[in-house]
Amino acid sequence: MKFTDGYWQLLPGVTELRPRHVDDVVAGDDTLTVYASTAPIASRGDTLNRPLVTVTFHSPMDGVVGVTIEHFQGGLDRGPSFALRREVGDVKIATPQLTGAPLATFRSGGLEARVATEGDWHVEFVADGRTLTSSLARSVGVLTDAEGRHFVREQLSLGVGEHLYGLGERFGSLVKNGQTVDIWNADGGTASDQAYKNVPFYVSDAGYGVFVDQPERVSFEIGTEVVSRAQFSVEGQSLTYYVVAGPTPKDVLRRYTALTGRPARVPDWSYGLWLSTSFTTSYDEATVTHFVDGMAERDLPLSVFHFDCFWMRQFHWSDFTWDPATFPDPEGMLRRLKDKGLRICVWINPYIAQRSVLFAEGKARGYLVKNPDGSVWQWNMWQAGMALVDFTNPDAVAWYQDKLRTLLDQGVDCFKTDFGERIPTDVVWHDGSDPQRMHNYYTHLYNAAVFDLLVAERGEGEAVLFARSATAGGQQFPVHWGGDCESTFVSMAESLRGGLSLAMSGFGFWSHDIGGFEGTPDPAVFKRWLPFGLLSSHSRLHGSDSYRVPWAFDEEAVDVTRTFTRLKLSLMPYLAQAGLEAHTDGVPVMRPMVLEFPDDRGAAGVDTQYMLGSSLLVAPVFDAEGDVDVYVPEGTWTSLLTGEHVTGPRWVRERHGFASLPLYVRPGTVLPVGARTDRPDYDFADGVTLHLFDLPDGHRSTTHVPGPGGTPGAVFTVTRRGDRVRVEASGTTDPWAVQAHAGARVDAAAGEDAVELSL
């Protein structure tokens, strides 16, 4: 939201109060509060009729400094608020009396806020002796617009060549400089500036991040209203934000996810291929069985089968009851599918159609969101007369979970938690929450209710969703997918940008509809999308009005599906460890190039490729003929598919067939490759082969291969001295092997704990 007409003038009807004179600084036990008048104070008379802006510095944990800007403090805090994890940190506070200078400081760990107490308003955020960003003389504002609405605004400085990332799953440019972004969840597809997953958090490649701790609409102007500043504003009388220290973007994500919640550990089976009925297609058990058997007959490993909306009767969504005309024996059907080794996912949403038997029940018990007059809020969009479950009511949460528990008892393993974006603001919530704040936060309560049920029923590490909407903290309930994209190369690229943007917003796991959702992809689009989808953290074949079984396109599509499904399953020792890193550290599985190479300016704006974990570079092909440009960072990289080498840093143009794409291994990598290609959940250490890529002399590294269910598994220590490589194993008695790229191979027998080979 903009407030100015150019740099000097306010928009017509807008008035502004700015801190102009620091009147007092008060140090508390763990806070520093600055009282600033909105004009210089030369005499006592100047304090009359003079507003104050109150700015309080605080910290929830080391390396994170919070700033709360307030005008009037008499408002009601109706909630909701983001649930932040707070730790006792190392806070040091100094007032001018202690600093001996016109300066007050607030330090949390290695991050310090320095407040000038004389002259113009000026706050610097400093780490390791370097200023990360600053709030300057014209940055803080308390504004009133022409309609009488009140806002609080902050502007933080941007340095030369600085780039910002994140703000949720956004489908435009990965670099957010020059963009206006409103944090407001919407069901807008992937082709607009709206987003399903809005997160008021950005990461700077200058070594810090900023999290705006406001669940309601936050308006960002990233180098737009003032090109040298990142601006954010909210309606009301106060604004809270946190500056999160790095120094690297990974460090920022580690701290941010420590604050807002780390992604849960996902089950190994969820990494396999998911196949869907698609949305409005016609299907019954015979159709499903035909699809599943067709995958097996073509030697296409399948892990999860998903039933989309029409597993329930039309006009009844949601009643969580199988359509008896289409699925007369759901328990038997699910048992038969599970006998084939499959997990089962079903579609749900938080809406209750008027024809659903749950509508009357929810209305009678007060479990549905209400209008101000006490009636149930309803509309006809999506489902006729639909209402919303009120997840601020604990009894409504338990009621909703009970309905889903019945499905789990029938054999369902997980849920696609669709929708949750179009939440009205003219309603009354059970707990009195502010409707403006609940609009974005509703999805958090919805997904938490479903995820918590899965944890309770299936256990930690076995719960997984396929969620569309989210806000800050939603990364705790994986997996998330990219929503409704078109079946085109352009939409394939915008989907990738959305996933990379979400990764820079703290989300560890992400997926998308292979081939696109809207329309039917031509075979070239589908076959190009397959390697991208199967080299994502999670992989699903799903469409809108057409099926996505590979043989619906051509036989080559079947071959490409087989090749990349088996490749992904062989990479499970590597992928599972990357997933554990997302869970323990908050570093995503799919990573923008800038996350791995923050000091490489050539990587800063790259949004057509990504790193899968720390060591695999993936560049999807967005072209029917197979032409692709790939940016290769410094060093000699090796194609995992062909063994060919390319040396960077530089851009390389390549041409690939449908069964290929640029997939490069980072120099100095020890890549664990599993012995199985038929399923994702196996003993990764049993028969694992460690592939060595361009290890320099003096190399020493440790490679972890997780055990079943994320338990500690095998640990391999690799050292190189001259042309000799020694590999030592611990935590496993299984056989394993070492393969030097284009060189020697040594097999270790069961129980053998060390081998050596010559390069």
Secondary structure, DSSP 8 states (H G I E B T S, - for coil): ---EETTTEE-TT-EEE---EEEEEEE-SS-EEEEEESS---SGGGGTT--EEEEEEE-SSTTEEEEEEES-------------------EEEE-HHHHSSSEEEEEETTEEEEEE-SSS--EEEEETTEEEEEE-TTT-EEEE-TTS-EEEEEEEE--TT--EEEEES--S-SS-TTEEEEE------SSSS--SBEEEEEEETTTEEEEE--SS-EEEEESSSSTTEEEEEEESSEEEEEEEE-SSHHHHHHHHHHHH-------GGGGSEEEE--SSS---HHHHHHHHHHHHHTT----EEEE-GGGS-TT--S-----TTT-S-HHHHHHHHHHTT-EEEEEE-SEE-TTSHHHHHHHHHT-B-B-TTSSB--B-SSSTTBEEB-TTSHHHHHHHHHHHHHHHHHT--EEEE-------SS-B-TT---HHHHHHHHHHHHHHHHHHHHHHHH-TTS--B-B--B-TTGGGS--EE----BSSHHHHHHHHHHHHHHHTTT---EE-EET-SBS---HHHHHHHHHHHHTSSSEEE--SSS---GGGT-HHHHHHHHHHHHHHHHTHHHHHHHHHHHHHH---SEE-HHHH-TT-GGGTT--S-EEETTTEEE----STT-EEEEEEEEEEEEETTT--EEEEEEEEEEE--TT---EEE-TTEEEEE-S--S-S-S-TTTT-EEEEES--TT-EEEEEE--GGG---EEEEEEEETTEEEEEEES--S-EEEEETTS-EEEE-TT--EEEEE-
